């Protein structure tokens, strides 16, 4: 019967591989959901796009693209309160994005 210390290097290597792989998995998931969300948004499948962008936010809560797209999506749907909140956050994260600022100003004027 082998002692635990003989298995320790193998267990340690497996644990390190698991930790290293989890970041890659999150990035892959984020990119997959962003891609699907953007495709759905362009096809005006807003319910599906919203789901995909929210999945991005589960994996990467501060993702500026998902936040921006949710704001634009809500503005498109006329969900003014939701749009205003997301567009405000998007304006903070992307101060040089004229589309976000224009949509936000339009939300303020209605």
Secondary structure, 3 states (H helix, E strand, C coil): CCCHHHHHHHHHHHHHHHHHHHHHHHHHHHHHHHHHHHHHHHCCCHHHHHHHHHHHHHHCCCCHHHHHHHHHHHHHHCCHHHHHHHHHHHHHHCCCCHHHHHHHHHHHHC
